């Protein structure tokens, strides 16, 4: 298993701290998938922006359909996220 250095929510400062606070407000905690990008806050913010645009777009699929597709895709890829 790979090991990545990440920045904990308690140690986060600046832009990363702001992103972590938003993650906690949204999901109740900072999930590991978010922490994996903690050393590159601009990449993390871009990734979260893309995720939010996809999952919360007003047109196209319903939100539950998007979540279902994400779940099925994660399962097919043996990914618990």
Backbone bond lengths (Angstrom), bond angles and torsions (degrees), N, CA, C in turn:
res aa  C-N    CA-C-N  psi(-1)  N-CA   C-N-CA  omega(-1)  CA-C   N-CA-C  phi
1 X - - - 1.444 - - 1.528 109.03 -
2 X 1.305 115.66 136.39 1.463 121.10 179.75 1.524 110.49 -73.95
3 X 1.324 116.28 150.83 1.449 122.07 176.48 1.512 107.81 -122.23
4 X 1.313 115.76 126.75 1.456 121.54 178.90 1.518 109.50 -116.80
5 X 1.318 115.83 136.99 1.460 119.37 171.47 1.521 107.21 -73.09
6 X 1.321 116.61 129.73 1.462 121.35 176.49 1.519 108.83 -130.51
7 X 1.307 114.95 165.35 1.459 121.06 177.79 1.525 108.19 -103.91
8 X 1.317 115.85 124.73 1.463 120.85 -178.95 1.527 110.11 -70.83
9 X 1.323 117.22 157.98 1.468 119.44 176.18 1.532 112.36 -57.78
10 X 1.322 117.58 -34.31 1.461 121.10 -179.70 1.534 112.31 -69.12
11 X 1.315 117.02 -29.26 1.467 121.40 -177.99 1.530 113.18 -94.57
12 X 1.314 117.24 -7.59 1.467 120.94 -176.60 1.529 110.85 -69.13
13 X 1.330 114.48 142.84 1.463 121.18 176.66 1.521 108.63 -134.41
14 X 1.321 116.08 166.11 1.458 121.82 173.42 1.514 114.14 56.01
15 X 1.315 114.07 -133.83 1.461 122.07 -176.24 1.530 111.70 -58.25
16 X 1.329 117.05 -41.35 1.460 120.51 -179.54 1.524 110.68 -65.24
17 X 1.313 118.53 -41.43 1.463 121.33 178.00 1.521 110.74 -60.03
18 X 1.316 116.81 -40.65 1.469 121.50 178.52 1.530 109.97 -64.25
19 X 1.322 117.51 -43.65 1.456 121.61 179.06 1.523 110.86 -64.39
20 X 1.319 116.99 -41.85 1.465 121.34 177.92 1.530 110.56 -63.25
21 X 1.330 118.00 -42.30 1.472 120.29 178.36 1.523 110.50 -59.93
22 X 1.324 116.81 -41.30 1.463 120.37 178.13 1.531 110.68 -64.04
23 X 1.324 116.96 -39.16 1.465 120.75 178.58 1.523 110.56 -63.99
24 X 1.316 116.67 -41.12 1.472 120.46 179.39 1.524 110.54 -66.47
25 X 1.320 117.19 -40.68 1.466 120.51 177.15 1.523 111.17 -63.23
26 X 1.306 116.60 -38.58 1.457 122.28 -176.79 1.524 112.14 -77.82
27 X 1.336 117.42 -43.87 1.463 120.58 -169.84 1.527 114.54 -121.49
28 X 1.326 117.00 -3.99 1.448 119.78 179.02 1.513 114.76 87.48
29 X 1.315 117.23 -8.92 1.465 122.00 178.45 1.524 109.47 -167.82
30 X 1.321 116.51 173.35 1.466 122.18 176.83 1.528 106.66 -101.07
31 X 1.309 116.40 106.48 1.460 121.16 -178.81 1.528 111.15 -72.16
32 X 1.317 116.00 156.68 1.458 122.54 -178.97 1.509 113.79 -56.24
33 X 1.322 117.33 -37.13 1.466 120.44 -179.78 1.524 110.69 -61.70
34 X 1.319 117.12 -31.80 1.470 121.68 177.14 1.529 109.60 -75.10
35 X 1.320 116.31 -43.47 1.466 120.21 -179.02 1.526 112.74 -64.24
36 X 1.333 118.12 -25.76 1.466 119.19 -179.81 1.518 112.19 -63.36
37 X 1.323 116.90 -21.30 1.463 120.73 179.83 1.519 112.42 -103.21
38 X 1.332 117.05 12.65 1.463 120.89 -173.22 1.523 114.25 -65.23
39 X 1.309 118.07 -23.25 1.467 119.98 179.00 1.523 112.50 -79.80
40 X 1.327 116.31 -8.72 1.468 121.30 179.19 1.532 109.10 -132.83
41 X 1.328 118.08 72.66 1.464 120.66 -177.19 1.534 115.00 -52.11
42 X 1.347 120.46 -37.31 1.468 118.03 177.00 1.535 112.37 -62.28
43 X 1.327 116.65 -37.40 1.469 120.53 177.54 1.525 109.58 -67.85
44 X 1.314 117.11 -43.11 1.460 121.87 178.17 1.521 110.25 -59.00
45 X 1.320 117.30 -47.68 1.461 120.56 -179.57 1.529 111.47 -63.01
46 X 1.329 117.60 -40.22 1.464 120.76 178.18 1.528 110.55 -64.89
47 X 1.327 116.80 -41.77 1.454 121.29 179.04 1.526 111.18 -63.55
48 X 1.329 116.80 -44.77 1.462 120.37 179.31 1.524 111.17 -66.48
49 X 1.327 116.71 -36.76 1.461 120.41 177.02 1.513 111.76 -62.94
50 X 1.324 116.83 -43.59 1.459 120.96 177.78 1.525 110.45 -63.13
51 X 1.335 116.61 -46.39 1.465 120.93 178.62 1.530 110.89 -56.49
52 X 1.323 117.08 -47.04 1.460 120.17 -178.17 1.525 112.02 -66.33
53 X 1.320 117.36 -37.69 1.465 120.09 178.28 1.527 111.18 -65.94
54 X 1.317 115.74 -38.60 1.465 119.54 179.20 1.526 111.05 -70.43
55 X 1.322 116.35 -49.09 1.462 119.85 -172.96 1.527 113.89 -75.71
56 X 1.320 117.92 -25.53 1.465 120.53 -175.26 1.534 113.60 -115.69
57 X 1.320 117.52 17.49 1.466 120.43 179.22 1.531 109.84 -61.99
58 X 1.324 117.49 138.84 1.470 119.63 -177.68 1.533 113.61 -73.66
59 X 1.316 116.92 -19.19 1.468 119.29 -177.85 1.525 110.37 -108.52
60 X 1.328 114.98 166.57 1.465 119.46 176.58 1.515 112.68 85.44
61 X 1.301 115.43 -136.80 1.456 121.80 -176.31 1.522 112.47 -68.32
62 X 1.320 114.79 155.13 1.463 120.56 172.54 1.528 109.06 -72.66
63 X 1.306 116.46 158.60 1.471 120.40 -178.96 1.519 111.73 -57.51
64 X 1.328 118.09 -44.51 1.464 119.98 -178.91 1.524 111.45 -62.76
65 X 1.332 117.56 -32.34 1.465 120.67 177.94 1.535 110.61 -68.56
66 X 1.315 116.51 -39.25 1.464 121.00 177.53 1.526 110.41 -63.93
67 X 1.343 116.43 -43.35 1.465 120.94 178.19 1.520 110.73 -63.88
68 X 1.316 116.56 -41.01 1.461 120.49 178.52 1.530 110.90 -62.53
69 X 1.310 117.27 -44.70 1.468 120.70 177.81 1.530 111.41 -62.37
70 X 1.318 116.80 -41.18 1.465 120.24 178.35 1.522 111.01 -63.73
71 X 1.324 116.46 -40.98 1.466 121.23 179.74 1.523 111.36 -65.96
72 X 1.318 116.99 -45.85 1.469 121.25 179.78 1.528 110.23 -63.62
73 X 1.325 117.05 -41.95 1.460 120.85 179.69 1.528 111.01 -64.43
74 X 1.330 116.38 -43.46 1.464 119.98 177.94 1.524 110.86 -61.81
75 X 1.313 116.66 -42.61 1.467 120.57 179.63 1.539 110.25 -63.74
76 X 1.313 116.44 -44.45 1.466 120.43 -179.50 1.536 111.17 -62.32
77 X 1.331 116.11 -30.53 1.464 121.35 178.77 1.520 112.97 -93.15
78 X 1.329 116.90 7.79 1.467 122.91 -179.51 1.528 111.04 55.60
79 X 1.324 116.07 42.08 1.465 122.84 -178.33 1.530 108.43 -116.46
80 X 1.316 117.20 125.86 1.457 118.75 -178.21 1.520 113.75 -77.29
81 X 1.329 119.24 -3.65 1.449 120.71 174.77 1.512 110.16 -85.57
